[in-house]
Structures are given as structure tokens and as C-alpha cells.
Amino acid sequence: MSQEAWQNDLYEQLAAGSAQEVNPIAGGLLQTLDDRRFQTLRTALLDDLHLYPDASALEVGCGPGILLEPMHERVGTGGKIAGLDLNPHFIQVAKRRVEMLEYDNATFVTGDCHALPFEDGAFDAIVAEKLLMHVGPISRIISEMKRVLSVGGRLVLTDYDPFTIMTAGPDPALTSRVLASASKVYASPNAARETAAACVQAGLYIEKVHGHLMVFEDPYSKTVSGIANVWYEHAASGRLVDRGTARRWLKAIEMTAKEGRFMIAIPYIITVATKVR
């Protein structure tokens, strides 16, 4: 199935889902599907994961299974792919994709990352993108990932740091307040900074920790708009600014993005760890 067909199918499936379960995050997710910057980040994660033919791989917090095809390309038909997400509608979309692609070695399940429904040592590689910042405590989740990772297996985790996002555009002071308010919605806003230490605490060996800076500016204003809308909703929920103030900020962002004067730079931290025993 082509990228266009898969994307159109995802649009249809998400549109059919519960507004409460899907809509707050669907818009932001859809903006990332064909954006080269997110593709570059995901390629970097898979490169760090060191997948190989016949390997078994798990994505925790898999959403609708965006990594399904690139993971399948690396492990081949003899490998095993699994995905877990708390949102049952995303899992429904992922399962539909498995059927359309006719993969017989991929499984997607609804579940909680605090209690993974897999046997000890079941996977050679585990990856999670923007998961830990949304849940907590991260030490418990990493310990659970270690449990289902085989000895010698790799764990690759990435989150962005909401406190060091760089912007250029309207009213820097207001933008700082909006982003500070937006960070309040995350269960573990410091996850990017704390992941490596939590891995060490869990008894994992740190292979490397490196950064990935994702920069958005015009002419990709569609993506900028999607990200800004997510932050607007988060900021209004965070309650450090009221919804009216957050809305005025969003309108200013939209205007400066159209004029090519707005930029967002989001720092991701990628932690790569190995289970040695």
C-alpha cells in the first residue's frame, strides 16, 4: 500500500473515532505523517535500534502503527513486530493496516505500558517515541520494558524537552508563558532529561545519549499550524494562561507563520540502552 493510500485510510479511520478519544491529538499526529522532519527522527530511532532480519521488535505507545512498514522492512518476514497503545481506536487502525499490508508477523494490542502483556525477554528491540513525557513514573515503565527485553536487546527512547523549545515570532514573553502552561499537561515533563538516569537505575547499560533538533518554519506552515494548535489546547488546559490569551497567541502564530516570520525548534533527546543481564 502506498504512503498516500495509508494516509488517506488513517484520515478516514480517525474521522470515524470518538471525538473524546481521538480528536485532541489526531490533528497533530496527522501533520507528522509525511513531514520529512518526523520521518528523519523516526529513521534515526530505527537506526539506533539496530534491527536485523528475524529480530523481534516492540513499539510502546505505537499509536496507529506509523513505524509498522519501516520495522517490517528491517526484520523481514521471519521477524516479529508488536505494538501497544492505550487508545483502542489507534490499535483498531493499526490492525486494519496489518490486514491491508497482508503482514502475518505483526500484532497490535491495547494495553498499559505500566504492565506490558508480554513474556519476559520476548523482544530483541523496543522503541518508544514521545511516550514517557505523557506517563509516569518513567522509572517503572522503563523497568517494565527491561523485563520484556531479551539479554543483549536494545531499548531506544525519545521525548522532547518542553522547557527548551526555541521560537521566533510574536511576543516572546507571552510565548514563554503559553509554552510553560502547555508543559503542565504532561505527566512527566522532564522525561527527556531523566530517561538516561532512569535506565541506569533500572540496570540497563547506556550505549549513547544524543540530541535531535527539529526545526519548523515557513513554507511548512501547515505543520507549524498543527503543532501550534496542539500547544494552544495544552496551554488552555495547563491553566497558567486563560483560553482567551492562548487563543490570541494562536492567532498571532498563524499570522506570523503566513508571513514567514515564525520558527519553532524542538529539542529531542534520544537515549539508547542495552540489557546486559
C-alpha positions as a Python dict, from the first residue, in 0.01 Angstrom:
ca = {
    (1, 'M'): (0, 0, 0),
    (2, 'S'): (131, 342, -94),
    (3, 'Q'): (203, 615, 159),
    (4, 'E'): (-85, 819, 12),
    (5, 'A'): (-330, 529, 44),
    (6, 'W'): (-225, 458, 401),
    (7, 'Q'): (-254, 825, 496),
    (8, 'N'): (-600, 858, 340),
    (9, 'D'): (-710, 544, 523),
    (10, 'L'): (-581, 684, 851),
    (11, 'Y'): (-774, 1005, 796),
    (12, 'E'): (-1091, 801, 741),
    (13, 'Q'): (-1035, 578, 1041),
    (14, 'L'): (-958, 866, 1276),
    (15, 'A'): (-1260, 1056, 1149),
    (16, 'A'): (-1476, 758, 1245),
    (17, 'G'): (-1342, 753, 1600),
    (18, 'S'): (-1471, 901, 1921),
    (19, 'A'): (-1409, 1276, 1941),
    (20, 'Q'): (-1313, 1242, 2305),
    (21, 'E'): (-1063, 963, 2238),
    (22, 'V'): (-907, 1080, 1913),
    (23, 'N'): (-967, 1438, 1804),
    (24, 'P'): (-748, 1625, 2059),
    (25, 'I'): (-437, 1450, 1928),
    (26, 'A'): (-536, 1333, 1581),
    (27, 'G'): (-474, 1667, 1414),
    (28, 'G'): (-120, 1692, 1547),
    (29, 'L'): (-50, 1331, 1456),
    (30, 'L'): (-173, 1365, 1100),
    (31, 'Q'): (57, 1662, 1045),
    (32, 'T'): (357, 1436, 1115),
    (33, 'L'): (282, 1157, 868),
    (34, 'D'): (455, 1292, 560),
    (35, 'D'): (667, 1565, 718),
    (36, 'R'): (1032, 1496, 638),
    (37, 'R'): (1147, 1610, 983),
    (38, 'F'): (942, 1347, 1165),
    (39, 'Q'): (1049, 1089, 909),
    (40, 'T'): (1412, 1179, 978),
    (41, 'L'): (1359, 1142, 1353),
    (42, 'R'): (1194, 802, 1313),
    (43, 'T'): (1470, 682, 1081),
    (44, 'A'): (1725, 786, 1346),
    (45, 'L'): (1534, 587, 1609),
    (46, 'L'): (1529, 275, 1393),
    (47, 'D'): (1898, 315, 1308),
    (48, 'D'): (1975, 328, 1681),
    (49, 'L'): (1756, 24, 1739),
    (50, 'H'): (1990, -194, 1525),
    (51, 'L'): (1711, -413, 1387),
    (52, 'Y'): (1818, -715, 1184),
    (53, 'P'): (1648, -995, 986),
    (54, 'D'): (1434, -1227, 1203),
    (55, 'A'): (1451, -993, 1506),
    (56, 'S'): (1152, -931, 1732),
    (57, 'A'): (1063, -565, 1790),
    (58, 'L'): (807, -380, 2003),
    (59, 'E'): (687, -21, 1985),
    (60, 'V'): (530, 101, 2310),
    (61, 'G'): (285, 385, 2258),
    (62, 'C'): (258, 288, 1891),
    (63, 'G'): (-45, 499, 1801),
    (64, 'P'): (-183, 383, 1464),
    (65, 'G'): (138, 198, 1377),
    (66, 'I'): (335, 455, 1182),
    (67, 'L'): (657, 252, 1228),
    (68, 'L'): (499, -73, 1106),
    (69, 'E'): (633, -67, 750),
    (70, 'P'): (990, 54, 820),
    (71, 'M'): (1020, -200, 1101),
    (72, 'H'): (894, -476, 873),
    (73, 'E'): (1149, -378, 609),
    (74, 'R'): (1427, -431, 862),
    (75, 'V'): (1317, -752, 1037),
    (76, 'G'): (1173, -920, 728),
    (77, 'T'): (906, -1186, 709),
    (78, 'G'): (1094, -1401, 960),
    (79, 'G'): (1087, -1134, 1226),
    (80, 'K'): (817, -1033, 1470),
    (81, 'I'): (661, -689, 1515),
    (82, 'A'): (435, -585, 1802),
    (83, 'G'): (276, -259, 1901),
    (84, 'L'): (96, -149, 2216),
    (85, 'D'): (-114, 159, 2281),
    (86, 'L'): (-366, 260, 2545),
    (87, 'N'): (-602, 404, 2281),
    (88, 'P'): (-816, 121, 2138),
    (89, 'H'): (-910, 321, 1830),
    (90, 'F'): (-546, 364, 1730),
    (91, 'I'): (-498, -10, 1773),
    (92, 'Q'): (-801, -71, 1550),
    (93, 'V'): (-639, 147, 1281),
    (94, 'A'): (-307, -38, 1318),
    (95, 'K'): (-476, -378, 1285),
    (96, 'R'): (-653, -260, 971),
    (97, 'R'): (-316, -161, 827),
    (98, 'V'): (-174, -506, 905),
    (99, 'E'): (-462, -663, 711),
    (100, 'M'): (-420, -426, 416),
    (101, 'L'): (-45, -490, 401),
    (102, 'E'): (-101, -866, 447),
    (103, 'Y'): (164, -893, 718),
    (104, 'D'): (135, -1218, 914),
    (105, 'N'): (410, -1132, 1162),
    (106, 'A'): (265, -816, 1319),
    (107, 'T'): (46, -790, 1628),
    (108, 'F'): (-111, -481, 1786),
    (109, 'V'): (-275, -482, 2127),
    (110, 'T'): (-449, -236, 2354),
    (111, 'G'): (-266, -218, 2684),
    (112, 'D'): (-97, -21, 2959),
    (113, 'C'): (275, 49, 2939),
    (114, 'H'): (296, 5, 3318),
    (115, 'A'): (209, -365, 3280),
    (116, 'L'): (312, -492, 2937),
    (117, 'P'): (117, -806, 2836),
    (118, 'F'): (425, -989, 2712),
    (119, 'E'): (653, -1260, 2849),
    (120, 'D'): (993, -1188, 3000),
    (121, 'G'): (1262, -1143, 2734),
    (122, 'A'): (1012, -1153, 2448),
    (123, 'F'): (1176, -884, 2231),
    (124, 'D'): (1518, -810, 2085),
    (125, 'A'): (1440, -439, 2047),
    (126, 'I'): (1195, -189, 2197),
    (127, 'V'): (1128, 168, 2086),
    (128, 'A'): (908, 447, 2224),
    (129, 'E'): (864, 790, 2069),
    (130, 'K'): (715, 1072, 2279),
    (131, 'L'): (574, 824, 2531),
    (132, 'L'): (745, 884, 2864),
    (133, 'M'): (656, 1253, 2889),
    (134, 'H'): (288, 1155, 2881),
    (135, 'V'): (305, 892, 3157),
    (136, 'G'): (470, 833, 3489),
    (137, 'P'): (662, 733, 3681),
    (138, 'I'): (909, 675, 3400),
    (139, 'S'): (1131, 451, 3615),
    (140, 'R'): (850, 198, 3650),
    (141, 'I'): (780, 197, 3276),
    (142, 'I'): (1148, 155, 3185),
    (143, 'S'): (1177, -135, 3431),
    (144, 'E'): (879, -299, 3264),
    (145, 'M'): (1037, -251, 2921),
    (146, 'K'): (1357, -407, 3053),
    (147, 'R'): (1158, -708, 3172),
    (148, 'V'): (1028, -791, 2824),
    (149, 'L'): (1363, -713, 2655),
    (150, 'S'): (1598, -1003, 2586),
    (151, 'V'): (1953, -1004, 2719),
    (152, 'G'): (2161, -809, 2468),
    (153, 'G'): (1849, -636, 2337),
    (154, 'R'): (1828, -262, 2267),
    (155, 'L'): (1593, 0, 2406),
    (156, 'V'): (1556, 334, 2225),
    (157, 'L'): (1355, 612, 2387),
    (158, 'T'): (1296, 970, 2281),
    (159, 'D'): (1097, 1265, 2410),
    (160, 'Y'): (1128, 1637, 2355),
    (161, 'D'): (1206, 1886, 2630),
    (162, 'P'): (913, 2133, 2656),
    (163, 'F'): (1122, 2375, 2862),
    (164, 'T'): (1387, 2442, 2598),
    (165, 'I'): (1172, 2487, 2288),
    (166, 'M'): (1303, 2781, 2084),
    (167, 'T'): (1067, 3013, 1899),
    (168, 'A'): (1082, 3326, 1687),
    (169, 'G'): (764, 3523, 1637),
    (170, 'P'): (513, 3729, 1832),
    (171, 'D'): (563, 3846, 2192),
    (172, 'P'): (841, 3622, 2330),
    (173, 'A'): (722, 3674, 2689),
    (174, 'L'): (370, 3555, 2605),
    (175, 'T'): (506, 3262, 2406),
    (176, 'S'): (712, 3157, 2709),
    (177, 'R'): (401, 3171, 2929),
    (178, 'V'): (197, 2970, 2680),
    (179, 'L'): (464, 2701, 2648),
    (180, 'A'): (508, 2687, 3026),
    (181, 'S'): (133, 2635, 3061),
    (182, 'A'): (136, 2371, 2786),
    (183, 'S'): (405, 2174, 2972),
    (184, 'K'): (166, 2132, 3267),
    (185, 'V'): (-41, 1876, 3078),
    (186, 'Y'): (246, 1624, 3070),
    (187, 'A'): (268, 1367, 3346),
    (188, 'S'): (649, 1369, 3320),
    (189, 'P'): (758, 1695, 3152),
    (190, 'N'): (1123, 1629, 3245),
    (191, 'A'): (1126, 1284, 3085),
    (192, 'A'): (1377, 1376, 2813),
    (193, 'R'): (1625, 1487, 3080),
    (194, 'E'): (1563, 1197, 3317),
    (195, 'T'): (1544, 898, 3082),
    (196, 'A'): (1915, 807, 3085),
    (197, 'A'): (1933, 817, 3465),
    (198, 'A'): (1617, 606, 3489),
    (199, 'C'): (1770, 349, 3253),
    (200, 'V'): (2082, 327, 3469),
    (201, 'Q'): (1865, 290, 3778),
    (202, 'A'): (1683, 2, 3608),
    (203, 'G'): (2015, -175, 3546),
    (204, 'L'): (2047, -100, 3175),
    (205, 'Y'): (2373, -7, 3007),
    (206, 'I'): (2372, 330, 2829),
    (207, 'E'): (2508, 297, 2476),
    (208, 'K'): (2466, 665, 2395),
    (209, 'V'): (2254, 973, 2452),
    (210, 'H'): (2226, 1222, 2169),
    (211, 'G'): (2012, 1510, 2053),
    (212, 'H'): (1791, 1569, 1752),
    (213, 'L'): (1679, 1925, 1681),
    (214, 'M'): (1359, 1953, 1481),
    (215, 'V'): (1319, 2296, 1319),
    (216, 'F'): (992, 2416, 1164),
    (217, 'E'): (949, 2732, 963),
    (218, 'D'): (774, 2854, 651),
    (219, 'P'): (698, 2716, 388),
    (220, 'Y'): (588, 2428, 613),
    (221, 'S'): (327, 2645, 783),
    (222, 'K'): (73, 2361, 774),
    (223, 'T'): (290, 2163, 1012),
    (224, 'V'): (361, 2472, 1222),
    (225, 'S'): (-13, 2533, 1245),
    (226, 'G'): (-75, 2176, 1357),
    (227, 'I'): (186, 2198, 1631),
    (228, 'A'): (65, 2542, 1741),
    (229, 'N'): (-293, 2413, 1769),
    (230, 'V'): (-180, 2127, 1992),
    (231, 'W'): (10, 2371, 2215),
    (232, 'Y'): (-291, 2602, 2223),
    (233, 'E'): (-510, 2320, 2359),
    (234, 'H'): (-240, 2215, 2604),
    (235, 'A'): (-182, 2573, 2722),
    (236, 'A'): (-553, 2629, 2786),
    (237, 'S'): (-562, 2304, 2985),
    (238, 'G'): (-248, 2392, 3179),
    (239, 'R'): (-420, 2696, 3334),
    (240, 'L'): (-117, 2923, 3356),
    (241, 'V'): (-289, 3126, 3085),
    (242, 'D'): (-662, 3151, 3016),
    (243, 'R'): (-816, 3021, 2694),
    (244, 'G'): (-868, 3372, 2558),
    (245, 'T'): (-500, 3456, 2599),
    (246, 'A'): (-399, 3125, 2443),
    (247, 'R'): (-633, 3193, 2150),
    (248, 'R'): (-481, 3536, 2089),
    (249, 'W'): (-137, 3374, 2088),
    (250, 'L'): (-255, 3115, 1836),
    (251, 'K'): (-392, 3384, 1604),
    (252, 'A'): (-61, 3571, 1622),
    (253, 'I'): (126, 3249, 1543),
    (254, 'E'): (-94, 3187, 1240),
    (255, 'M'): (-32, 3539, 1111),
    (256, 'T'): (346, 3533, 1153),
    (257, 'A'): (366, 3182, 1005),
    (258, 'K'): (185, 3303, 692),
    (259, 'E'): (430, 3592, 670),
    (260, 'G'): (725, 3355, 704),
    (261, 'R'): (839, 3517, 1029),
    (262, 'F'): (775, 3231, 1270),
    (263, 'M'): (1004, 2943, 1364),
    (264, 'I'): (984, 2658, 1614),
    (265, 'A'): (1287, 2448, 1714),
    (266, 'I'): (1207, 2145, 1929),
    (267, 'P'): (1495, 1958, 2100),
    (268, 'Y'): (1454, 1581, 2122),
    (269, 'I'): (1681, 1366, 2339),
    (270, 'I'): (1738, 1008, 2221),
    (271, 'T'): (1854, 754, 2479),
    (272, 'V'): (1992, 420, 2362),
    (273, 'A'): (2034, 145, 2622),
    (274, 'T'): (2116, -227, 2626),
    (275, 'K'): (2006, -502, 2863),
    (276, 'V'): (2326, -672, 2973),
    (277, 'R'): (2176, -915, 3224),
}
